[in-house]
Amino acid sequence: MQWGQDEERPADPESEVVAFLNRRLGTGPALLWTDGEQPDGNPPGTGPTHGAARWADTLRHHLGRPVEPARQLTAPEDGSLLLFQHHGGSRVRLTGTATHQDVRLRPGHWLLLPPGCGCDLQCRPGAEPLALRIPTA
């Protein structure tokens, strides 16, 4: 995501993800790449399941709306899907949009999919993406 000239980029990754969602939730697809150290603070190998639960709790608290780990890689008609590349790399082919496009996710990248948009995910060995479902308020 590009921050405007008159906008200050949030200081920490958690605040940056919250600002990104406040600005882009319900639209998309949108990509956010965070700078600096691993956004979730978990060492490699802790697994995406733990990270998904942690991020769901954090975002639920900051956004004041339900956020839950996703079991499917399709944004529901009544909400958005948020993918986070925890470790490694993945290729995401977006489906359900006017154009099928590919997005490369690297560690620290977040991809927001709008309602009804899906994806085919191809992960490199050792890649650990996580997915969160955010229903429309």
C-alpha positions as CSV (number, residue, x, y, z in Angstrom):
1,M,0.0,0.0,0.0
2,Q,1.2,3.5,-0.8
3,W,0.9,6.0,2.0
4,G,0.1,9.5,0.9
5,Q,2.6,12.4,1.1
6,D,0.6,14.0,3.9
7,E,0.2,10.6,5.7
8,E,2.6,9.3,8.2
9,R,3.2,5.5,8.0
10,P,2.2,3.9,11.3
11,A,5.2,3.2,13.6
12,D,4.6,-0.6,14.1
13,P,3.3,-3.4,11.9
14,E,0.2,-4.0,14.1
15,S,-0.9,-0.4,13.7
16,E,-0.1,-0.4,10.0
17,V,-2.3,-3.4,9.4
18,V,-5.1,-1.8,11.4
19,A,-4.8,1.4,9.4
20,F,-4.7,-0.5,6.1
21,L,-7.9,-2.4,7.0
22,N,-9.7,0.8,8.2
23,R,-8.9,2.4,4.9
24,R,-9.4,-0.6,2.5
25,L,-11.8,-3.0,4.1
26,G,-14.7,-3.7,1.8
27,T,-12.7,-2.8,-1.3
28,G,-9.8,-4.5,-3.0
29,P,-8.0,-6.5,-3.8
30,A,-5.3,-4.5,-2.0
31,L,-1.7,-5.4,-1.0
32,L,0.2,-4.2,2.1
33,W,3.8,-4.9,2.6
34,T,5.2,-4.1,6.1
35,D,8.7,-2.9,6.7
36,G,11.1,-4.0,9.4
37,E,11.0,-7.1,11.5
38,Q,8.5,-10.0,11.3
39,P,5.1,-8.4,12.1
40,D,3.8,-11.0,14.4
41,G,7.0,-11.5,16.5
42,N,6.7,-15.2,16.3
43,P,9.9,-17.1,15.4
44,P,9.9,-19.2,12.2
45,G,8.4,-22.7,12.7
46,T,5.7,-21.6,15.2
47,G,3.1,-22.2,12.5
48,P,0.4,-20.2,10.9
49,T,-2.4,-21.6,13.1
50,H,-1.0,-19.8,16.1
51,G,-0.4,-16.7,14.1
52,A,-3.9,-16.7,12.7
53,A,-5.5,-16.9,16.1
54,R,-3.2,-14.2,17.5
55,W,-4.0,-11.8,14.6
56,A,-7.7,-12.6,14.7
57,D,-7.7,-11.5,18.4
58,T,-5.6,-8.4,17.8
59,L,-7.7,-7.2,14.8
60,R,-11.0,-8.0,16.5
61,H,-9.9,-5.8,19.4
62,H,-8.8,-2.9,17.2
63,L,-11.5,-3.0,14.5
64,G,-14.4,-3.7,16.9
65,R,-15.8,-6.4,14.6
66,P,-15.6,-10.2,14.2
67,V,-12.3,-11.6,12.8
68,E,-11.7,-15.3,12.7
69,P,-9.2,-17.7,11.1
70,A,-10.5,-18.7,7.7
71,R,-11.0,-22.3,6.6
72,Q,-11.5,-21.5,2.9
73,L,-9.6,-19.2,0.6
74,T,-12.7,-17.5,-0.8
75,A,-13.9,-14.2,0.7
76,P,-17.6,-14.7,1.7
77,E,-20.2,-12.6,0.0
78,D,-20.7,-10.9,3.4
79,G,-17.1,-10.2,4.2
80,S,-13.4,-10.0,3.2
81,L,-10.5,-12.4,3.3
82,L,-7.1,-11.3,4.6
83,L,-4.1,-13.4,3.7
84,F,-0.7,-12.9,5.5
85,Q,2.5,-14.5,4.2
86,H,4.1,-15.6,7.5
87,H,7.2,-17.4,6.1
88,G,8.4,-18.3,2.6
89,G,6.7,-17.2,-0.5
90,S,3.4,-18.0,-2.3
91,R,1.8,-17.2,-5.6
92,V,-1.8,-16.2,-5.5
93,R,-4.1,-16.3,-8.5
94,L,-7.2,-14.2,-7.8
95,T,-10.5,-15.6,-8.9
96,G,-14.0,-14.1,-9.0
97,T,-12.8,-10.7,-10.1
98,A,-13.1,-9.1,-13.5
99,T,-9.6,-10.1,-14.4
100,H,-7.6,-13.1,-13.1
101,Q,-4.4,-11.8,-11.9
102,D,-1.4,-13.2,-10.0
103,V,0.1,-11.7,-6.9
104,R,3.4,-12.8,-5.3
105,L,3.4,-12.8,-1.5
106,R,6.6,-12.6,0.4
107,P,7.1,-12.6,4.2
108,G,5.3,-9.6,5.7
109,H,2.9,-9.1,2.8
110,W,-0.8,-8.8,3.4
111,L,-3.4,-9.4,0.7
112,L,-7.0,-8.2,1.2
113,L,-9.6,-9.8,-1.0
114,P,-13.0,-8.2,-1.3
115,P,-16.4,-9.9,-0.8
116,G,-16.9,-12.8,-3.2
117,C,-13.3,-12.9,-4.4
118,G,-11.4,-16.1,-4.2
119,C,-7.9,-17.3,-4.9
120,D,-5.8,-20.3,-5.8
121,L,-2.7,-20.4,-3.6
122,Q,0.5,-22.1,-4.6
123,C,3.0,-22.1,-1.8
124,R,6.8,-22.7,-2.0
125,P,8.1,-25.5,0.3
126,G,8.2,-24.2,3.8
127,A,5.8,-21.3,3.1
128,E,3.4,-20.5,5.9
129,P,0.5,-18.2,4.8
130,L,-2.4,-17.5,7.1
131,A,-5.9,-16.5,6.3
132,L,-8.5,-14.4,8.2
133,R,-12.2,-13.9,7.5
134,I,-13.6,-10.4,8.3
135,P,-17.4,-10.2,8.0
136,T,-18.9,-7.0,6.8
137,A,-20.1,-4.8,9.7
